[in-house]
Amino acid sequence: MNHPNHRERVLSALNHQETDRIPIDFGAMRSTGIHFSAYVRLKKYLGFDPGRPKVYDLMQNLAEPEREIIEYFDADVVQLHRLYPSFGVSIDAWKEGLFPDGEKCMFPKEFNPVVNEKGDREIIADGKAIARMPKDGFWFDFSYFPLDHASKKEDIDAFPFYQIGDREIKFLRNQIKELKVNYPDYAILGAYGGNVFEEGHYQFGYEEYLSLLLENPILAEYFNEKNVEFQLKNLKKYLDVVGDDIDIIQFGDDLGTQTAPYISPKLYRKIIKPYHLKLYETVHHLKPKLKVFLHSCGSIYEIIPDLIEIGVDILNPVQTTAANMDPIRLKTEFGKDLVFWGGGVETQKVMHFGTPEEVRKQVRERIDIFASGGGFVFTQIHNILPDIKPENIVAAYEETHNYRINE
């Protein structure tokens, strides 16, 4: 078999073709990443100077994988970031800092958290604490929801939906140039976002938005309509700038919990699916070669046929620990239509609490299930959490290289 480059390897998998080895994503997306503390421990374990890694995702405190680590794991994908990955903090300028665990890092220049009387770290915007990380916590949570008291359409009309401007266009153009120079033969994943269901959570609050879907669906749909109206404008700008340079465009909307879909399939089809369709069909119409990647955690088996119908090509994180998400069932029923990007090893159990050999065993099992006939990109299920042992991380990715389908 010929030995393709990184991008060719990924594209083969996306086109449901087997290749020389399983393509690998190590931290090329905000839900396939690695927490900063785990990343620094991994570097030390591997014998690298920890240096000052960038903390690019403040919500989850994710480290930006550096070339030496990407090359060590022989990963195949790199990420094209948005300018404001979390909490409206830009990542086009950086400053030296210390992570809460005392390790040296680079923070976004605009990141200036304050410590409250409880010792929690807060991100302040317009005089309000919009996000908070508890004193002994590992990541920030939303703490302010601007539409939590919205009750009429005028409240939605007054809301300042984000619009891509010149600053982000410049950022995207500069970043794609850098990726083309530094990673010329890698697949590029464009981290677009495009949330519909979760955008309601972010702006109304979780309980408020879920209640709104049932108690005032007209207002909920009005919000969704306005949100996607702006999203489509942003999406067209985004595709105009980088659509010919990326291979995958990543959307996100967590539609499942540990035990069931977040909302009933019937309600999803009525109030969320039509807006997903508008976004995904726009991508396929404007850039037919681009693959639509959806990140959706949890138990979503019941609505996977809907996702396929509206144009989802790639599913992540393939949370096999959730109800009805058996990997064999997923591959058997949906493997011809979907690429599984994830599901390679369970972070909730095996990678977190298991031995390196238990990790290797599950990786082998998952490759046998997901990789046959192509349609599989290896990564763990969601991000590598701060207390996952470096030897388990190494075991997972080494085994992916070492193991071959149906050995």
N, C-alpha and C positions, 0 to 999 in steps of 0.2 A: 504494500500500500504506500502511496506517495505521502510525504510528510508536509502537510499544508502549513501555512503560517497561522498566527493566532486568529486573525479575522476570518480566514477561509475555514478554519476549524469550527468557529462559532456559526458561520453562515450555513455550513453543512448540517449542523445540528438543527438549526432553525428551519431548514428545508427537509427535515426528517430523513437525513442520510447519516449513516455511520461513517466515522473517520478514524484516524490513527489512534486517538485516545479521546477520553471524555473532555470536552471543553470545560474550563474552570473560571468561575467568577470569585475572586477574592476581594471583597469590599468595594465593588464597582457600582454600588447602589445603596441607598439609605436604609434598605432592609436586608442587605447581604453584607453588612459592614462589621466593624469590630470596635468595641468600646475602647476608649483611649487607654485605660488602665491595663486591659488585657493586651492591647497592642504593644505597649512598652515592655510588659513582662515577656511577651513573645520575642521581641527583638533581643532582649537580654539573654533569654534562653537559647536563642540561635547564635549568640555570640556577636551580635551587631551592637554598635554604639547606639544608645537610645536616641541621641540627638534631641531635636525639638520638633516632634511631629505636629502637624496642623490638626486642630479640633474644628472640623468644618461644619459639623452638624451639632448645634448646641442643644437641641431638644434631647437627643440621645447620646450626646458626648462621643460622637464617632471620630476616630482618627482617619486621616487621609493616608491610605497605603502608599508607601514610597517605592520608588523603582526597585531598590534592592530587595524588598519583600515581595513585590509583584514578580520579579524575576526568580526569586528563590522558590516560590510556589508554582512558577511557570504558568501564571494566570493568563487569560486570553482577552479580558475585557477591561476597559477603562471608562471612567464616568465623565460626562460633560455636565457640569453643575449648573443649577440656576443661581442667580445672583443672591437671592435671599432664601436659603434652604429652610430656615426656621426663625420664627419670631421677628421677621422683618430686619434681621441683622445681615448686612452685606458681607461677602467674602472676597471682595476685590482688593483688600488691603489687610495687612497682618501686623501683629505686635507680639513681642516676647511676653510670656507669662508663666505662672505656675499653676498646674492642675491642682484640684483639692487634695490629691494624694501626695503632693509635694514634687511631682515630676515636672521637668521643664517641658514647655509646649509653646506653640504659636496659637494665639487666639485671634479671631477677627478684630480688626482695629476698633470697630464700633461696639464691641462687646464690653460693657462696663457694669457688671452686676454689683448690687449692693447687698450687704448682709443685714438682715433685720434683727429685731431683739431676740428672736428664737435661735439665731444662728443660721437661718435659711438664707440661701442666695436668691436674689430676685432680679429679674430683668425689668427695667422701668422704661416706659414709653409714655409720653404726654402726661407724666405725673402718676401713672397707674402701674401697678405691678402686674405685668401681663403674663409672666411665667415665674415659676418658683421651684427651686430644688431644695428639698429638706436638708437639714444640717448633715445628716449621715446618708443622704441619698446618692443615687448614681446618675440621675438625669433630671431635666426640667419638665414640669407639667404646666399646661395652660392654667392660668389663674384669673383670667379676665375674658368675658364673652360679651362683645359689644352689642349684640342683638338679644340679650337675654330677656329684655322686657318688650321686645317688639310685638306689636299687636295688630298692626295695619300695614297696608301696602306702602304708605308714605314713609314708614320707618325703613322699609327695604330700599325705597328709592333714594333715601338720604345716605345710605351706606356707601362708603368709598371702596368699591371693588378694585382690586389691583389691576393695573394696566402696565404692560411692558413698555418701558420708555427707552430713551437714547442710552442711558447708563447701562441698562441690562443688555441692549443690543451690542454695545461696544464690548462689554464683558464676554458675551457669547462668542463674538468674532475673534477676540484675542485668545480666548481659551481654546477654540477649535484649531487655531493656528498652532498653538503650543502642543496640543495633542498630536497633530499631524507630524510635527517635527520630532517630538519625543517618543511617540508610540505609533510609528507609521504603519505598522502591520498588525495593529490590534483592532478588535471590534470596539466601536464606541457606542455606549449607552447614553442616550439623552434623557436626563432626569427631569422630565417635564412636570409631572404632578397631576394637574387636572382633576382635582377632587370634586365630587358632587355630593355624595352622602356625607363624607367626613367634613366637607366645608360647612355643612349645616352644624355639625358638632362643634367645630372651631368657633363659629360666630354666635350661635345661640347657647351653646353648652349642651352636653350629652343628654341629660334628662329633658331639658327644654325642647330640643329638636325632635327627639323621639316622641315626646308628647304631642308636639305640633303636627307630626305626620298623621296622627290619629284624630286629634281634637280640632285641628284647623288645617286640613290638607290643602285648602285653597291658598292660604298664606305660604305654606311650605312649598307648594309648586310655584308660586310666584317668586319666591326666593331662588328656587332651583333654576327657573327660567332666566332670571336676571344674572345669576351666577354664570350660567353656561353662555349667555349672550356675551359676557366679557371674556369668558374662557375661550370662546371661538375666535374672538378678535386677537387674543394673545397667542393662541395656537397658530393662527395663520402667519402672524409676525415671526413666531419662533421657527416655523417650518421654512419661511422665506429666508431666514438667516442661516440655519444649520441643517435644514431638512435633507440636503444632498450630501452631507458629511457624516451623519450618524447612521447607524445600522438598526438601532432599536430605539423606540420612544416609550418611555416608562410613565404610565399613569398609576394612580394609587387610590384605593377606596376599600377600607376594611369592611367587608360585608358579612363576616362571620364571627361568632363567639366560639368559645371552647366546645360548646355543646350543640349549637344550632346556628342557622343564619341569624343575623342581627335583627332583621325584620322578616316577616313572612314572605315567601316567594311571590305571593299574590301582590303584596304591597310593593315589593321591589319592582315587579313588572309594571305596575301602574305609575309609580311616582319617582323612580330613579332610573330604570332601564332606558326610557326614551331619551334621557339626557346623556347617558353613556353612549348611546347609539350616535347621537349628533357629533360627539367628539371623535369617536373611533372611525366613523365613516368619513369624516373630514380628512383624517390622516390617510386613509386608504385611497381617497379620491385625489388628494393633492400630491401625495408621495407614495405611489403604489408599492415601491420596493421596501418601504419601511415596515418593520414588524411592531405591532402593538403589544406592549408588555403591560399586564395588570398585576399590581401587588394587591392581594386581598387575603388577609389572615383569616384563620378560623375555619369553621365547618360550613363550607359553601357548596357541597356536593349537589344540593337540590337546584342550584341556579347555574351550575357550570354549563348546561346546554344553552341557557340564555346568553351567557358570556360568549360562547362560540358563535352563536347566531348573530351577535352584534359586532363581531369582528375582532375579538381578542385572539391573538396568536400565541401568546406566552403567558403562563400562569406562575405566580410566585406568591408566597414562599412554599406552597405545597405542604400545608401544616398537617402532617399525617398523625399527629397526636390528638387532633380534634375529632369529634364524632363524625362518622361516615366518610372519613378521608383515608380509607385503606389504600395503600399505594398500588397494590395489584389491581384493585377495582378501578382506580383512577386511570391507570395505564391501559387496561383492557377496554374500558368504555370510551375514553377520550384521547387516547394516545395518537390516533390518526389525525386529530384536529388541533391538538394543543401541544406546545412545547412546555415541558415541566422544567422550570428554572428554580431549583431548590429541591427540598425533600431528601437531600443527600445524607443527612444525619440529623437526629433530633436534638435540638439544644435544650429542650425542657427536661429531658431525661438522660439519654445516653451520653451526649457530649458534655453535659453538666456534671453528672454524677458517676459516669462509667469509667472503666479503665481504658487505656489506649487500645488494648486488644478488642474490647467490646465496641469501641468506636470503629476500628478497622472492620470488624465483622459486619456491623450495620452498613457501613459504606459499601462493602462488597455486595450485600443483599440488595441495596437500593440501586446500584449500578446494573445488576442483573435484571431488576424489574423495569427501570425507567429507560435504560440506554439502548435496548434492543430496537433496531430500526431507526435510530436517531431520535431527535426530539427531546434531548436532555442536556441541560447545562448544570454542572455540579456546583452546589454551594450548600451550606448548612441551612436549616430552617430558621430564617430571620437572623438577627445580629448575634455576634459572639459577645456574650455578656461579660461583665468585668471579672467575675470570679471563675471563669472557665480556664482550666489549666492549659498552659502552652503545649504540654506533651500531647494533650487530646486534639488540639488544633493541628499540630504537625501530623499526628496519626491520620486524621481525616484526609488531609490534602495529599500526603505521601501515598496513602492507599489508593486514592483516585488515580494517581500516576501509575502505580504498580499493577493494579488489577485490570484484567481484560474481560470483556463480556464472554460469558459461557466458557470460562477456562476449564 
